[in-house]
Amino acid sequence: MRGLGRLLLAVLVGIVVLWIALKLFIGALKLVGVLIAVAAMVAVYFIAEKAIGKGR
C-alpha cells in the first residue's frame, strides 16, 4: 500500500511540474514574440529614416 501511495504522489508531482513548465514555456514564447515585433519595428523605423534622409 505504501508503494502505491508513493507512486500516486510521484505522478501528481510530475503532473504539477509539467503544468508549471508548460505555463512558463508559453509565457516565454509570448515574450519572444513581443521582442521580435519590437525589433522589426525598430528595423523598419531605421530603414524609413534612411530613405527619408536620402530624399532630403
N, C-alpha and C positions, 0 to 999 in steps of 0.2 A: 504494500500500500504506500510506503514511503517513496518508493521508486516512481510510482505513478504520480504522486504529488509533485515531486521534483521535476518530472518530465512536463507536467502541466504548467508549472511555474516557468520553466525554461521556454516553453512555447509562447506563453503570454509575454514574457520579457522580450523575446525575439520579435513578436508582432509589434509591440510598442516601439522598439528601437527602429524597426523597418519603417513604421509610420512617421516617426520623427525625422528619419533620414530623408524620406520622400518629401516631406514638407520643406525641409531645408534645401533640397535639390531644386524643387520648383521655385522657391524664393531666389535661389542663386541664378536660375535661368532667367527669371524676370529682371533681376539686376543686370545681368549681362546684356539682355535685350535693350534696356534703357541706356546703358553705356554705349552700345553700338549705335543707337539712334542719335545720341548726343554727339558722338564722334562724326557721324555722317553729316549732321547739321553744321558742325564746325568746318568740316571739309568743304561743304557747299558754300558756306559764307566766304571762306578764303578764296575759292575759285571765282566766285562772283566779284569779290573785291579786286582781284587781279584783272578780271575782264573789264570792270568799270574803270580801273586805273589806267588801262591801256587806251581806253576811248577818250580820255581827257586830253 
